[in-house]
Amino acid sequence: METAGPGLGDPAAAPGNPAPVSLLCKARGPEAKIGGRVIPIEFARMTPSMVGLLRINLRVPDDAPTGSDVPLELSFSAVAAQAFLGSAPTAALTTAIR
């Protein structure tokens, strides 16, 4: 079964259902890139009792590019994540780093 947003979770939660409270639902195969460079993900799990809310902790390297629109790429099990504005997907994810 798929969890909303991050793809397959472990343990799986049915689409539209909250993530389990008793077990942390870990995202499978998370990967992040900032400015095209792979960076470590320290935590990627669904928020217990919430539907489709994924928390990701990642470490931004000291030598990461800076600016207000630094490209941020997220993928789960090799499938690129997309951001949505309302119901329309946005072109790309970016983040501000100073």
C-alpha positions in Angstrom: 0.0 0.0 0.0 1.2 3.5 -0.6 1.3 6.4 1.9 0.3 9.8 0.6 3.2 11.9 -0.6 6.5 10.0 0.0 5.6 6.7 -1.8 5.9 3.4 -0.1 6.3 3.5 3.7 7.4 0.9 6.2 5.1 -0.1 7.8 2.6 0.7 5.0 -0.4 3.0 5.7 -3.4 2.9 3.4 -3.9 6.0 1.2 -5.9 8.6 3.0 -5.3 7.0 6.5 -3.2 8.5 9.2 0.3 7.1 9.8 0.4 4.6 12.7 1.1 6.1 16.1 2.6 2.9 17.6 5.2 2.4 14.9 7.1 5.2 13.0 6.3 4.8 9.3 9.7 5.2 7.6 9.9 6.5 4.0 11.5 4.0 1.7 14.6 5.0 -0.3 14.7 8.7 0.5 17.4 10.8 -1.3 18.0 14.5 -1.3 20.2 16.8 -3.5 20.9 20.5 -3.0 22.4 22.2 -6.0 22.7 18.8 -7.7 24.8 17.4 -4.9 23.6 14.4 -2.8 23.3 15.3 0.9 22.6 13.1 3.9 19.1 12.5 5.1 19.0 11.9 8.8 15.3 11.3 9.3 12.4 10.7 6.9 9.2 9.4 8.5 5.5 10.0 8.3 4.1 12.1 11.2 2.2 9.8 13.5 -1.6 10.3 13.4 -1.4 12.6 10.4 -2.4 12.0 6.8 0.3 12.5 4.2 2.6 14.7 6.4 6.3 13.6 6.0 9.1 15.0 8.2 12.5 15.1 6.7 15.7 16.1 8.5 18.7 16.7 6.3 22.1 18.1 6.9 23.1 21.0 4.7 26.8 20.9 4.1 28.9 24.0 5.0 29.9 24.3 1.3 26.4 24.1 -0.1 25.5 26.8 -2.7 23.7 29.8 -1.2 20.9 32.0 -2.4 17.1 32.4 -2.3 16.3 29.8 -4.9 18.8 26.9 -4.5 17.5 23.8 -6.4 16.3 21.1 -4.0 15.6 17.6 -5.3 13.8 14.9 -3.2 13.1 11.4 -4.3 11.8 8.3 -2.8 12.7 4.9 -4.2 14.1 6.7 -7.2 10.8 8.5 -7.9 11.1 12.3 -7.9 9.0 14.2 -5.4 6.8 17.1 -6.6 5.5 20.1 -4.8 1.9 21.3 -5.4 0.4 24.8 -5.2 -3.3 24.0 -4.6 -3.9 21.1 -7.0 -1.3 22.1 -9.6 2.2 20.7 -9.5 5.0 23.3 -9.4 7.9 23.2 -11.8 10.7 22.7 -9.3 11.5 22.7 -5.6 13.9 25.3 -4.3 15.1 26.4 -0.8 16.9 29.4 0.6 20.3 28.9 2.1 22.5 31.7 3.5 
